[in-house]
Amino acid sequence: MPPATPPRSLHDLVQQFPHAGRLEAIIVRPERRQSALLVESTQALVDRGLEGDRSARRAPSRPGGSKRQVTLIQAEHLPVIAAMARLARVDPLDLRRNLVVSGVNLLAARSLFKNKPMVLRLGPEVVLEITGPCDPCSRMEDLLGPGGYNAMRGHGGLTARVLAGGRLQVGAEVRCEPRG
């Protein structure tokens, strides 16, 4: 069998994700400035966020809800943040992002073209739309030490909206695909 014909245009290339990633951790933040909690599973709520997280408590104020319903961080960026902060390692709980994902480039999962929207599928039910960068907050100076804020710049993760809800489980397959 001949090899598949490679995509020819940038519009096609940005939709090529031949390998799945993995959901490494689920973190909920029950209250502002309260310790984040590591959980094995939770429910993703359409237009709201994750059950148990403070962001999901309020009903959406507009159709589709907030652009920051769920926050994600690339597992592969954790050692980079640690190196920039001069730490042996960084605990994802300290970074307060909801989902830690490995094996798929989250930055590339954000749609480049309006006519070619992309989504993240987590497990068999949950679908997220990447909405933008998740910039670090000033608390990173306290949690990571001097320079913690700058250590996270460019590695702070992404924000997303829940398009299809359902059960999320650590270890779930994560796929980036065209929005259908």
C-alpha positions in Angstrom: 0.0 0.0 0.0 1.5 3.4 -0.9 2.0 6.0 1.9 -0.8 8.4 2.4 -0.5 11.7 0.5 0.7 14.4 2.8 -1.6 17.4 3.4 -0.8 20.2 0.9 -2.1 23.4 2.5 -1.7 25.1 5.9 -5.4 24.7 6.4 -4.9 20.9 6.2 -1.7 20.8 8.1 -3.1 22.5 11.2 -5.7 19.7 11.5 -3.2 16.8 11.5 -3.0 15.2 14.9 -2.2 11.5 14.2 -1.4 10.6 17.9 -3.6 10.8 21.0 -2.5 12.3 24.3 -3.4 11.4 27.8 -5.1 13.2 30.7 -2.5 13.0 33.4 -4.3 14.9 36.2 -7.6 16.6 37.2 -7.4 19.5 39.6 -10.3 21.4 41.0 -10.2 24.7 43.0 -13.2 24.7 45.4 -12.7 28.3 46.5 -10.6 31.3 45.6 -7.2 31.3 47.4 -8.0 27.8 48.8 -5.8 24.8 48.2 -6.5 23.0 44.9 -7.5 19.4 45.0 -6.3 16.4 42.9 -9.2 14.1 41.9 -9.3 10.9 39.9 -12.5 11.9 38.1 -15.1 14.6 37.8 -18.0 15.7 35.6 -17.5 18.3 32.8 -20.6 20.5 32.7 -21.6 22.2 29.4 -21.1 25.9 29.4 -19.9 25.8 33.1 -16.7 23.9 33.8 -15.8 21.1 36.1 -17.9 19.8 38.9 -16.2 20.7 42.2 -14.4 23.7 40.7 -15.4 27.2 41.7 -15.7 28.3 38.1 -18.7 25.9 37.5 -20.7 27.1 40.5 -22.4 30.1 38.8 -24.9 29.8 35.9 -23.5 31.2 32.6 -24.2 34.9 32.2 -24.3 34.6 28.4 -24.9 31.9 25.9 -22.0 29.5 25.8 -20.7 30.7 29.1 -17.3 32.1 30.0 -14.3 31.5 27.8 -12.4 30.4 30.9 -14.6 27.4 32.1 -11.6 25.0 32.2 -7.9 25.6 32.3 -5.3 23.2 30.8 -1.6 22.9 31.0 0.9 20.8 29.0 2.6 18.2 31.1 5.7 18.5 29.1 6.0 22.2 30.1 6.2 21.4 33.9 10.0 20.7 33.7 10.5 23.9 31.7 8.7 25.9 34.4 10.7 24.2 37.1 14.0 24.9 35.3 13.1 28.6 34.8 12.1 28.9 38.4 15.3 27.1 39.5 13.3 24.3 41.2 13.9 20.6 41.2 10.2 20.1 40.1 6.9 21.9 40.0 3.7 20.4 41.5 0.8 20.9 39.1 -1.4 21.6 42.2 0.5 24.8 42.8 -0.1 26.0 39.2 -3.9 25.6 39.7 -4.7 24.5 36.2 -7.7 22.1 35.9 -6.3 19.5 33.5 -2.7 18.3 32.9 -2.4 16.8 29.4 0.5 15.0 27.9 1.3 13.8 24.4 -0.7 16.3 22.3 0.4 19.9 21.6 -2.3 22.0 23.3 -1.1 25.2 21.7 -1.6 23.6 18.3 -5.1 22.6 19.3 -6.3 26.2 19.2 -8.0 26.9 15.9 -5.9 29.0 13.5 -8.7 29.5 10.9 -12.4 30.3 11.7 -13.5 28.1 8.8 -11.5 25.1 10.3 -12.5 25.0 14.0 -10.7 22.4 16.2 -11.8 20.7 19.5 -10.2 18.5 22.1 -12.0 15.3 22.8 -11.3 13.8 26.3 -12.4 10.3 26.7 -15.6 9.2 25.0 -17.9 12.1 26.1 -16.2 15.4 26.8 -15.5 18.0 24.1 -13.6 21.3 24.8 -13.0 24.3 22.6 -9.6 26.0 23.3 -10.4 29.7 23.8 -7.1 31.4 24.5 -4.0 31.5 26.7 -4.1 31.2 30.5 -1.7 33.7 31.7 0.0 33.2 35.0 -1.2 35.2 38.0 0.9 37.2 40.5 0.4 34.3 43.1 3.1 32.4 41.1 5.7 34.6 42.8 4.6 33.3 46.2 4.2 29.7 45.1 7.3 29.3 42.9 9.5 32.0 44.4 11.0 35.1 42.9 10.7 35.0 39.1 7.8 32.5 39.3 5.5 34.7 37.3 8.1 35.0 34.4 8.9 31.3 34.6 5.3 30.6 33.7 5.0 33.2 30.9 4.5 31.3 27.7 3.9 28.1 29.6 0.9 29.0 31.6 -1.5 26.9 29.6 -4.8 27.5 27.9 -8.4 28.2 28.7 -11.3 26.3 27.2 -15.1 26.1 27.0 -17.1 22.9 27.6 -19.0 22.0 24.4 -20.1 18.5 25.4 -20.1 17.4 29.0 -19.7 14.0 30.6 -17.3 12.0 32.9 -13.6 12.9 32.9 -11.2 10.3 34.2 -7.4 10.5 34.8 -5.8 8.3 32.1 -8.4 9.3 29.4 -7.3 9.6 25.8 -7.1 13.1 24.6 -7.5 13.8 20.8 -7.5 17.0 18.8 -9.8 16.9 15.9 -11.8 19.1 13.5 -15.1 20.3 15.0 -17.9 18.3 13.5 
